[in-house]
Amino acid sequence: MDRLAERGRGLRVERLRDRFDTGTAGYLALGAGAGLAVFLIAVFVFPYHSVNHDEGVYLMQASMLLEGQLTLSAGELADVFRPWFFIENGGDLYSKYNPVPAAMFAVSMALFGEPRVTLAAVAGGNAVLVAVLGSMVADRRVGLLAGGLFAISPMTLFTSSVFLPYAPTTLLNLSFAVAYLHGVRTGSLRAAAAAGIAIGLAAFSRPYTAILFAAPFILHAVWTVGRGLWTDDRSLGQQARLLGSRAGVRSLPNAVQRNILTGIGGTAFVGITLAYNTVLTGDPLVFPYQAFAPLDGPGFGFREILGHEVVYTLDLALESNRYALQFLGTRWFAGGVIGTLAAALGLLVAAQWWRGRDREWGSTAGLPLAGLFVSVPIGNIPFWGTHNMLAELDDPANGLVSHFGPFYYFDLLVPLSIFAALGLVVGWRWLRGGGTFDRLIAATSPTAARRIAVAVALVAALAVGGVTAGAVAEPLDRNMAYTEKYETVYEPIESTDFENALVFIPDPYGPWQNHPFQSLRNDPGFDGEVVYARDRDPAGNFEVLAAYPNRSVYRFAYRGVWTPEPDQFVSPKLESLSTPTGESLTGETRVGVADRVGRATVTIEADGETVTRDIDAPDETISANWTLENGSARLVSVNGTAVTTGNTSITIDATENVGLRITLVDTGGNTYTYQQWTAVQSTPAGLQAVTPAERRVCRLTTDCDPEDAYLPDDPTAHPEWATFETDVSVAG
């Protein structure tokens, strides 16, 4: 009995060893290497996400799915919490994007608490599936090389390392291709059904992208179905029609059965997509992206999204896509021009094989993949997104293309990698077997010939690797520059331990959250340990304060102008806020004065009304005392001298921004202005103010802009003598 058990274990080990051959190990190593590379880039190059702010959209969607939500219920505060690229509908907010990529990110968020695990898994899966397809077209050596070329392509590395839908959708497309071709080769109905599910999910993720990828396979399916029906035994067909549906289906040719199953799977997800549209937009034929921007779909003519508009003509489309393909072939594919030329050689070799019918199965697998060279570029012509990612059409170092490559062509990396691998392997085999080495062996020793072979292979590898490394270095530098900028601006946030906090954040790009500050995302219920609210006018901010009455309140701001340029930094600050409330509030503002200042003015203002007092020969400090009461604000004293003559007060509304401005004028007529705005609101408990006020300092103007924020904790941001302090308290 022991001998039988031991023999059984030996047989199982032998079977496992047979399955786990060197090729399988190669696939596993390829997938692990590709996944690790992408994970490291995601962690160290994009810790705060990228210049493409769509990442925050998908991550917010992922959080929503984990909570079982398709929409965010923000109610009357929808304008405060509306994330970038979300649609507002009666207090509910939903993304313009379909939820499949977000669901993939949500898996690793739920399992590991880290969505970047999904990025690694997708990258590894894509590399392995490309390798499998390459093996189907030629052999395992070509396949593994194809997967490697795909994995090291700059566009793969950077586009796969961010939370965007292109790499995840390609994983679904590749799964479809592998399952479909496996079904064609083996007749497997299970593989055909899996292919339908995969392409259905891809279509739910990015319908247009899935259609372009599937188009060559659909043509192949139509051809095989037609051929199967034509050659089918007519007597079996007659019998099937007489016996009924089950016998009829069973008697159908395998190609017909397979493609029916694939079609059922794909159609099922079309139905799910239409149902999803109905739930969110109220119309099964209106996608959320159409509800967000009706003129943002494929087609020519006037195109528009959020004020960005262009008349998208055929000439402009052809020019934009020509540059996109040029950048892909020269900068964003492994080896650049060398890799692209190798792909052209591989395609020519494959065409010769197919023409001679020497590799019937290779042509079955290769022709649909080669068809992507037609369907993807032609399909992208009427899509104006390609034009938008090129800030300047002929400048590859500008716009989104400079950071990720022409990502709408991400699927084109698949045939490029496969046929480039075929071209390189065939070229190497020709070099070894075409007589070149025979002559070397005749002229030298076999050892020398082998050394020359190794040298040639090494030179080729260095050439491809060197070009690829150079292509990777440029976007790496550009993306790292943005990371440094975000690292600087988030420093006050990261150094603060928030507990039951409410943080007002700026909105430099308009009424959105997470644009540009993607890392400052709310929980789907807007009830997390920290809640981020858009900093609005006094009425809007007091509305938020009323909705979150028992939280520690902060204001996040910065000095400078926020732009997409990585070398234009801002200086951030995070201030803890309080809301003193009483029948009357008193305030004291103290500012520093430079030596050369000859005079100054102190002004209290609200809604166009002002009270101003002049100061001759001010000392080193100017102190202004003022009071706030229901219906009025009054300038009480300046430098200890009571303001009693003339008008001393201004009228304020129930909710108002009360300003205080102190302008210094030096002997040369130059000015330096301190300006603050205190948000005030009348409540049943009395007058409520937000303090400290929003403080700004500026030169050569008496009206400071928001980017002139005063930084109390950064002595290098202002002249040494410039100090700005304000205290507000309830009047005794």
C-alpha positions in Angstrom: 0.0 0.0 0.0 2.8 2.4 0.9 4.5 1.6 -2.4 1.3 2.3 -4.3 0.9 5.7 -2.5 4.5 6.6 -3.1 4.1 5.7 -6.8 0.9 7.8 -7.0 2.7 10.8 -5.5 5.5 10.3 -8.0 3.1 10.3 -10.9 1.4 13.5 -9.6 4.8 15.2 -9.3 5.8 14.0 -12.7 2.5 15.4 -14.2 3.1 18.7 -12.4 6.6 18.8 -13.7 5.3 18.2 -17.2 2.9 21.0 -16.9 5.3 23.4 -15.2 7.9 23.4 -18.0 10.4 26.1 -18.8 7.9 27.9 -20.9 5.4 28.2 -18.0 8.2 29.4 -15.8 9.0 32.0 -18.5 5.4 33.2 -18.5 5.4 33.5 -14.7 8.7 35.3 -14.6 7.5 37.7 -17.4 4.2 38.5 -15.5 6.0 38.9 -12.2 8.6 41.2 -13.7 6.1 43.3 -15.6 3.8 43.6 -12.5 6.7 44.6 -10.2 8.0 47.2 -12.5 4.6 48.9 -12.8 3.9 48.6 -9.0 7.3 50.4 -8.3 6.5 53.1 -10.8 3.0 53.6 -9.4 4.4 53.9 -5.8 7.4 56.0 -6.4 6.6 58.0 -9.5 2.9 58.6 -8.9 2.4 58.5 -5.1 0.0 61.5 -5.5 -1.4 60.4 -8.8 -0.6 62.0 -12.1 -1.3 65.1 -14.2 -4.3 63.3 -15.6 -7.0 64.0 -13.0 -9.3 61.2 -14.3 -7.5 59.0 -11.8 -9.4 60.5 -8.9 -12.7 59.8 -10.8 -12.0 56.0 -11.0 -10.7 55.8 -7.4 -13.8 57.6 -6.1 -15.9 55.2 -8.2 -14.1 52.3 -6.7 -14.8 53.5 -3.2 -18.4 53.9 -4.1 -18.7 50.3 -5.4 -17.2 49.0 -2.2 -20.0 50.8 -0.4 -22.6 49.4 -2.8 -23.2 52.8 -4.4 -23.6 53.9 -8.0 -24.2 57.5 -7.0 -23.1 59.9 -4.2 -25.9 61.4 -2.2 -24.8 64.9 -1.5 -28.2 66.6 -1.3 -28.0 70.4 -1.0 -24.2 70.2 -0.7 -23.7 68.6 -4.1 -21.9 71.7 -5.4 -19.5 71.5 -2.4 -18.6 67.9 -2.9 -18.9 67.4 -6.6 -15.8 65.5 -7.8 -14.1 66.1 -11.1 -16.1 64.6 -14.0 -19.1 63.8 -12.0 -22.7 64.7 -13.1 -25.1 66.3 -10.6 -28.7 65.2 -10.7 -31.0 66.4 -8.0 -28.5 66.2 -5.3 -27.0 62.9 -6.5 -23.6 62.7 -8.2 -22.4 60.0 -10.6 -19.3 59.5 -12.7 -19.3 60.0 -16.5 -17.3 56.8 -16.8 -18.5 53.2 -16.8 -17.6 51.3 -13.6 -15.6 48.3 -14.9 -12.1 49.7 -14.4 -13.2 51.1 -11.0 -14.5 47.6 -10.0 -11.1 46.1 -10.9 -9.4 48.7 -8.6 -11.9 48.0 -5.9 -10.9 44.4 -5.7 -7.4 45.1 -4.5 -8.7 47.9 -2.3 -11.0 45.4 -0.5 -8.4 42.6 -0.3 -5.2 44.6 0.4 -6.2 48.1 1.1 -4.0 49.2 -1.8 -5.5 49.7 -5.3 -2.0 49.7 -6.9 -2.0 45.9 -6.6 -4.6 45.9 -9.4 -2.2 47.9 -11.5 0.5 45.4 -11.0 -1.8 42.4 -11.7 -3.2 44.1 -14.9 0.3 44.8 -16.1 1.5 41.3 -15.5 -1.6 39.8 -17.0 -1.3 41.9 -20.1 2.4 40.9 -20.6 1.5 37.2 -20.2 -1.5 37.3 -22.6 0.6 39.1 -25.2 3.2 36.3 -24.8 0.4 33.7 -25.2 -0.8 35.4 -28.4 2.7 35.6 -29.7 3.1 31.8 -29.1 -0.1 31.2 -31.0 1.1 33.2 -34.0 4.6 31.6 -34.1 6.2 29.8 -31.2 6.9 30.2 -27.5 10.2 32.0 -28.0 8.5 34.6 -30.1 5.7 34.8 -27.5 8.0 35.4 -24.6 9.9 38.0 -26.5 6.6 39.7 -27.5 5.5 39.8 -23.9 8.8 41.3 -22.9 8.7 44.0 -25.6 5.2 44.9 -24.5 6.2 45.0 -20.9 9.2 47.4 -21.4 7.4 49.7 -23.8 7.4 53.2 -22.3 3.6 53.6 -22.9 3.0 50.3 -21.1 5.1 51.3 -18.1 3.5 54.7 -17.6 -0.1 54.2 -18.7 -0.3 51.0 -16.7 1.0 52.7 -13.6 -1.9 55.1 -13.2 -5.6 54.6 -12.4 -6.8 55.0 -15.9 -9.0 52.6 -18.0 -6.7 51.8 -20.9 -4.5 49.0 -19.5 -7.5 47.3 -17.7 -9.6 47.4 -20.8 -6.7 45.9 -22.8 -6.5 43.1 -20.3 -10.2 42.3 -21.1 -9.6 42.6 -24.8 -6.6 40.3 -24.6 -8.5 37.8 -22.6 -11.1 37.8 -25.3 -8.5 37.3 -28.0 -6.8 34.4 -26.2 -10.1 32.7 -25.4 -11.5 33.2 -28.9 -8.4 31.8 -30.6 -8.2 28.9 -28.1 -11.8 28.1 -29.0 -11.0 28.3 -32.7 -8.0 25.9 -32.3 -9.6 23.4 -30.0 -13.3 23.8 -30.6 -13.8 24.5 -26.9 -17.3 25.9 -26.2 -16.2 27.0 -22.8 -13.4 29.1 -24.3 -16.0 30.6 -26.7 -18.3 31.5 -23.8 -15.3 33.0 -21.8 -14.5 35.1 -24.9 -18.0 36.5 -25.0 -17.8 37.4 -21.3 -14.4 39.1 -21.7 -15.4 41.2 -24.7 -18.7 42.0 -23.0 -16.9 43.4 -20.0 -14.5 45.3 -22.3 -17.5 46.8 -24.1 -19.0 47.8 -20.7 -15.7 49.4 -19.8 -14.9 51.3 -23.0 -17.4 50.4 -25.7 -15.6 52.2 -28.6 -12.3 50.7 -27.6 -13.7 47.2 -27.4 -15.4 47.5 -30.8 -12.2 48.6 -32.5 -10.3 45.7 -30.9 -13.0 43.1 -31.7 -13.6 44.2 -35.3 -11.0 41.9 -36.9 -12.1 39.0 -34.8 -15.7 39.6 -35.7 -14.7 39.5 -39.4 -12.9 36.2 -38.8 -15.9 34.9 -36.9 -18.3 35.8 -39.8 -15.9 34.1 -42.2 -15.6 30.9 -40.1 -19.4 30.7 -39.5 -20.0 31.1 -43.2 -17.5 28.5 -44.1 -18.9 26.1 -41.4 -22.4 26.5 -42.7 -21.4 26.0 -46.3 -19.5 22.8 -45.6 -22.0 21.4 -43.1 -23.7 18.1 -44.0 -27.1 19.0 -45.3 -28.7 15.9 -44.1 -27.7 16.7 -40.5 -29.1 20.2 -41.0 -32.4 18.8 -42.3 -32.6 16.4 -39.3 -31.9 19.3 -36.9 -34.7 21.3 -38.4 -37.1 18.4 -38.0 -36.1 17.4 -34.5 -36.3 20.8 -33.0 -34.1 23.4 -31.2 -31.9 21.2 -28.9 -31.0 18.7 -31.6 -30.6 21.5 -34.1 -28.1 23.4 -31.9 -26.2 20.2 -31.3 -26.0 19.5 -35.0 -24.8 23.0 -35.9 -21.1 23.2 -36.9 -18.7 23.8 -34.1 -17.8 27.3 -35.4 -21.4 28.3 -35.3 -22.0 27.0 -31.8 -18.8 28.7 -30.6 -19.7 32.1 -32.0 -23.3 31.9 -30.8 -22.0 31.4 -27.3 -19.5 34.3 -27.7 -22.3 36.5 -29.1 -24.6 35.6 -26.2 -21.9 36.6 -23.7 -21.2 39.9 -25.4 -24.8 40.7 -25.8 -25.6 40.0 -22.2 -23.2 42.8 -21.2 -24.7 45.1 -23.8 -27.9 44.6 -21.9 -26.2 45.3 -18.6 -24.7 48.5 -20.1 -28.1 49.6 -21.2 -29.6 48.9 -17.8 -26.7 50.9 -16.2 -27.5 53.8 -18.5 -31.1 53.6 -17.6 -30.4 53.7 -13.8 -28.1 56.7 -14.0 -29.2 58.8 -17.0 -32.9 57.7 -17.3 -32.4 56.6 -20.9 -30.8 53.3 -22.0 -29.3 54.9 -25.1 -27.7 57.8 -23.2 -24.3 57.0 -21.7 -23.2 59.0 -18.7 -20.4 60.6 -20.7 -23.1 61.9 -23.1 -25.1 63.3 -20.2 -22.0 65.1 -19.0 -21.0 66.5 -22.4 -23.4 65.7 -25.3 -20.9 66.8 -27.9 -18.0 64.7 -26.6 -18.6 61.6 -28.7 -17.1 60.2 -31.9 -17.8 62.1 -35.1 -16.8 65.2 -37.0 -17.9 68.8 -36.7 -18.3 70.9 -33.6 -17.0 69.0 -30.5 -17.1 70.4 -27.0 -16.5 69.5 -23.3 -16.5 72.0 -20.4 -15.8 75.0 -22.6 -13.1 73.3 -24.6 -14.3 73.3 -28.2 -13.0 72.6 -31.7 -14.4 72.1 -35.1 -13.1 68.6 -35.7 -12.6 68.1 -39.4 -11.3 65.1 -41.3 -8.1 67.0 -42.2 -7.5 67.8 -38.5 -8.3 64.2 -37.5 -5.8 62.8 -40.0 -3.1 65.2 -38.9 -3.7 64.5 -35.2 -3.6 60.7 -35.7 -0.6 60.9 -37.9 1.4 62.5 -35.1 0.0 60.1 -32.5 1.1 57.1 -34.6 4.5 58.8 -35.3 5.1 59.3 -31.6 4.0 55.8 -30.8 6.4 54.3 -33.3 9.4 56.4 -32.5 9.1 57.1 -28.8 6.6 55.0 -26.9 7.2 51.5 -28.3 10.1 49.3 -27.1 13.2 50.1 -29.2 11.6 53.1 -30.8 12.2 53.1 -34.5 14.2 49.9 -34.3 11.3 48.1 -32.7 8.8 49.5 -35.2 11.0 48.4 -38.1 11.3 44.9 -36.5 7.5 44.8 -36.4 7.3 45.7 -40.1 9.8 42.9 -40.9 7.8 40.5 -38.7 4.6 41.4 -40.5 6.2 40.8 -43.9 7.5 37.4 -42.8 4.1 36.4 -41.4 2.5 37.5 -44.7 4.8 35.2 -46.6 3.9 32.3 -44.2 0.2 32.9 -44.7 0.5 33.3 -48.4 2.3 30.0 -48.6 0.0 28.3 -46.2 3.0 26.9 -44.4 1.5 27.8 -41.0 -2.3 27.5 -41.3 -2.8 27.9 -37.5 -0.4 30.9 -37.3 -2.4 32.7 -40.0 -5.6 32.0 -38.1 -4.2 33.6 -35.0 -2.1 36.2 -36.7 -4.5 37.7 -39.2 -7.0 39.1 -36.7 -4.1 40.5 -34.7 -2.6 42.1 -37.8 -6.1 43.5 -38.5 -5.6 45.7 -35.4 -3.1 47.7 -37.5 -6.2 48.7 -39.5 -9.1 48.8 -37.1 -7.5 50.8 -34.3 -6.0 53.7 -36.4 -9.1 54.0 -38.6 -11.4 53.9 -35.6 -9.5 56.6 -33.9 -9.8 59.0 -36.8 -13.4 60.2 -35.9 -12.5 60.3 -32.1 -11.4 63.8 -31.1 -9.8 62.6 -27.9 -6.6 61.8 -29.9 -6.5 65.5 -30.9 -7.0 66.6 -27.3 -4.1 64.7 -25.8 -1.7 66.5 -28.2 -1.4 70.0 -26.7 0.6 71.0 -29.8 0.2 68.6 -32.6 3.9 68.3 -33.6 5.4 68.6 -30.1 5.7 65.2 -28.3 7.0 66.9 -25.2 3.8 68.7 -24.5 0.3 67.7 -23.4 -0.9 64.4 -21.9 0.9 62.5 -24.7 4.2 63.7 -23.2 3.4 61.8 -19.9 1.8 58.6 -21.0 2.1 58.4 -24.8 -0.8 58.2 -27.2 -2.8 56.1 -24.9 -5.9 55.8 -27.1 -3.6 53.6 -29.2 -2.7 51.4 -26.2 -4.1 48.3 -27.9 -1.8 48.8 -30.9 1.1 47.8 -28.6 -0.2 44.2 -28.9 0.4 43.6 -32.6 3.5 45.8 -32.5 5.0 43.6 -29.8 4.1 40.3 -31.4 5.3 41.1 -34.9 8.4 42.9 -33.6 9.3 39.8 -31.7 8.7 37.7 -34.8 10.9 40.0 -36.9 13.7 39.9 -34.3 13.6 36.1 -33.9 13.4 35.5 -37.7 16.2 38.0 -38.2 18.4 36.2 -35.6 17.6 32.8 -37.1 18.5 34.1 -40.6 21.7 35.4 -39.3 22.6 32.1 -37.7 21.4 29.9 -40.5 21.7 31.9 -43.6 25.3 31.2 -44.3 26.8 34.0 -42.4 27.9 31.9 -39.5 29.1 29.1 -41.8 31.5 31.5 -43.3 32.6 32.7 -39.9 33.2 29.2 -38.8 35.2 28.5 -41.9 37.3 31.6 -41.4 37.7 31.2 -37.6 37.2 28.6 -34.9 33.7 27.5 -33.8 34.4 29.2 -30.4 35.1 32.5 -32.1 32.0 32.2 -34.2 29.9 31.5 -31.1 31.4 34.6 -29.4 30.5 36.7 -32.4 27.0 35.4 -32.2 26.8 36.3 -28.6 28.2 39.7 -29.4 25.7 40.4 -32.1 22.8 39.4 -29.8 24.2 41.6 -27.1 24.6 44.5 -29.4 21.0 44.1 -30.6 19.7 43.8 -27.1 21.7 46.9 -26.0 20.4 48.8 -29.0 16.7 48.1 -28.3 17.2 48.5 -24.5 19.2 51.7 -24.9 16.6 53.3 -27.1 13.9 52.2 -24.8 15.7 53.5 -21.7 16.2 56.8 -23.3 12.5 57.0 -24.2 11.6 56.1 -20.7 13.9 58.7 -19.1 12.1 61.7 -20.6 8.5 61.0 -19.4 10.0 59.8 -16.1 11.6 63.2 -15.5 8.4 65.0 -16.5 6.2 62.8 -14.2 8.7 63.1 -11.3 8.6 66.9 -11.7 4.8 66.8 -11.1 5.3 64.5 -8.1 7.7 66.9 -6.5 5.2 69.7 -7.0 2.4 67.7 -5.3 4.7 66.6 -2.6 5.3 70.2 -1.7 1.7 71.3 -1.8 0.5 68.3 0.3 3.1 68.6 3.0 0.9 70.5 5.5 -1.9 67.9 4.9 0.4 64.9 5.4 2.0 66.3 8.5 -1.3 66.8 10.2 -3.1 64.0 12.1 -6.8 64.7 11.3 -9.4 63.5 13.7 -13.1 64.2 12.9 -12.0 67.1 10.7 -13.5 69.4 8.1 -11.1 70.9 5.6 -11.9 73.7 3.2 -9.8 73.3 0.0 -9.3 75.6 -3.0 -10.6 75.0 -6.5 -8.2 76.6 -8.9 -9.8 74.9 -12.0 -13.4 75.7 -11.2 -16.3 74.2 -9.1 -14.8 70.7 -8.7 -13.1 68.6 -6.1 -10.1 66.4 -7.0 -9.2 68.7 -9.9 -6.2 69.1 -9.3 -6.1 67.7 -5.8 -6.8 64.0 -6.5 -5.5 62.8 -3.2 -8.0 64.8 -1.2 -10.9 62.6 -1.8 -14.0 62.1 0.4 -15.5 58.9 1.6 -18.6 58.0 -0.4 -20.8 58.9 2.5 -19.0 62.3 3.1 -18.6 61.1 6.7 -15.0 60.0 7.0 -12.4 61.0 9.6 -11.7 64.0 7.4 -14.2 65.7 5.1 -13.0 67.9 2.3 -15.3 70.8 1.3 -14.8 73.2 -1.6 -13.9 76.7 -0.2 -16.7 78.9 -1.5 -18.3 82.2 -0.5 -19.3 82.9 3.1 -22.9 81.7 2.6 -21.6 78.4 1.1 -19.0 77.8 3.8 -21.4 78.5 6.6 -23.8 76.0 5.0 -21.1 73.4 5.3 -20.2 74.4 8.9 -23.9 74.0 9.8 -23.9 70.5 8.3 -20.8 69.5 10.2 -21.1 71.2 13.6 -18.9 69.1 15.7 -15.7 68.9 13.7 -12.3 70.5 13.9 -12.2 73.0 11.0 -9.2 73.8 8.8 -8.5 75.9 5.7 -6.0 74.6 3.1 -4.6 77.3 0.9 -1.4 78.3 -0.9 0.5 81.3 -2.0 1.1 81.5 -5.8 -0.7 80.7 -9.0 -1.6 77.0 -9.6 -0.9 75.9 -13.1 -0.2 72.6 -14.7 3.4 73.5 -15.2 5.6 71.4 -12.9 8.2 74.1 -12.4 5.7 76.6 -11.1 5.5 75.7 -7.4 3.1 77.1 -4.8 3.7 77.6 -1.1 0.9 75.8 0.9 -0.5 76.4 4.3 -3.0 74.7 6.6 -4.8 76.9 9.2 -6.9 75.7 12.1 -10.2 77.7 12.1 -12.6 78.6 14.9 -16.0 80.2 14.8 -16.5 82.6 17.7 -20.2 83.5 18.2 -21.8 86.3 20.2 -24.0 89.4 20.1 -20.9 91.4 19.3 -17.4 90.5 18.2 -14.2 92.5 18.6 -11.2 92.2 16.4 -7.6 93.5 16.6 -5.3 93.4 13.6 -1.5 94.2 13.9 0.9 94.5 11.0 4.6 95.2 10.6 5.9 98.4 8.9 9.1 98.9 6.9 11.6 101.7 7.7 11.0 103.7 4.6 7.2 103.9 5.0 6.1 107.5 5.2 2.3 107.0 5.5 -0.4 104.4 5.6 -4.2 104.0 5.3 -6.5 101.7 7.2 -9.8 100.7 5.5 -12.7 98.6 6.6 -15.0 97.5 3.8 -18.0 95.4 2.9 -20.1 95.2 -0.3 -18.7 98.4 -1.7 -18.9 100.5 1.5 -15.7 101.7 3.1 -14.4 103.6 6.2 -10.8 104.8 5.8 -8.3 106.5 8.1 -4.9 107.9 7.2 -1.8 107.5 9.3 1.1 109.9 9.0 4.6 108.6 9.9 3.6 105.2 11.3 5.7 103.4 13.8 7.1 99.9 13.4 3.6 98.4 14.0 0.1 99.5 13.0 -2.7 98.2 15.2 -6.4 98.5 14.1 -9.3 97.6 16.4 -12.8 96.9 15.0 -16.1 95.5 16.0 -18.8 93.4 14.3 -22.4 93.6 15.3 -25.6 92.5 13.7 -26.0 94.8 10.7 -22.8 96.7 11.0 -19.0 96.7 11.2 -17.1 99.6 12.9 -13.5 100.8 12.9 -12.9 101.6 16.6 -9.3 102.8 16.8 -6.0 102.9 15.0 -2.8 102.7 17.0 -4.7 103.3 20.2 -6.4 106.5 18.9 -10.2 106.2 18.9 -11.9 106.9 15.6 -14.7 109.2 16.6 -15.1 111.8 13.8 -17.0 111.2 10.6 -18.4 108.0 9.5 -17.0 105.1 11.5 -19.2 102.1 10.5 -20.5 100.3 7.4 -23.6 98.1 6.9 -23.1 94.4 6.6 -25.6 91.8 5.4 -26.8 88.7 7.3 -24.0 86.8 5.6 -21.0 88.8 4.5 -17.3 89.0 3.9 -15.9 91.9 6.0 -12.6 93.2 4.7 -9.8 95.1 6.5 -7.0 96.6 4.4 -3.9 98.3 5.6 -1.8 99.9 2.8 1.8 101.1 3.5 3.3 103.8 1.2 7.0 104.4 1.2 8.9 107.6 0.3 9.1 106.5 -3.4 5.3 106.0 -3.7 5.6 102.2 -3.7 2.8 100.3 -1.8 2.6 97.2 0.3 -0.8 96.0 1.3 -2.2 93.8 4.0 -5.7 92.6 3.3 -8.0 90.3 5.2 -11.5 89.0 4.7 -13.6 87.8 7.6 -16.6 85.7 6.9 -19.5 86.7 9.1 -23.1 85.4 9.6 -26.0 86.3 11.7 -27.5 83.4 13.7 -30.1 83.0 16.4 -27.2 82.8 18.9 -25.7 86.0 17.6 -23.0 86.9 15.1 -20.7 84.2 14.0 -17.3 84.7 12.3 -14.6 82.4 10.9 -11.2 83.2 12.2 -8.4 83.6 11.3 -9.6 85.6 8.4 -8.3 84.9 4.9 -5.1 87.0 4.9 -3.2 88.3 1.8 -0.2 90.5 1.3 0.8 92.1 -2.0 3.0 94.8 -3.5 2.1 97.7 -5.9 -1.6 97.2 -5.6 -4.3 97.8 -3.0 -6.4 94.8 -4.0 -4.6 91.5 -3.4 -5.5 88.4 -5.3 -6.2 85.0 -3.7 -2.8 83.8 -4.8 -1.2 86.5 -2.6 -2.0 84.4 0.5 -0.1 85.3 3.7 2.0 82.5 5.1 2.4 83.0 8.8 4.7 80.0 9.3 7.1 80.8 6.4 9.3 83.7 7.2 11.0 83.4 3.8 7.8 84.1 1.9 7.6 87.8 2.8 10.0 90.6 3.8 11.5 90.2 7.3 9.5 93.2 8.7 6.1 91.9 7.3 4.0 90.5 10.1 0.2 90.0 10.0 -1.8 89.0 13.1 -5.5 89.1 13.8 -7.5 88.2 16.9 -11.3 87.9 17.0 -13.2 87.3 20.3 -16.6 87.7 21.7 -17.2 91.1 23.2 -17.3 91.2 26.9 
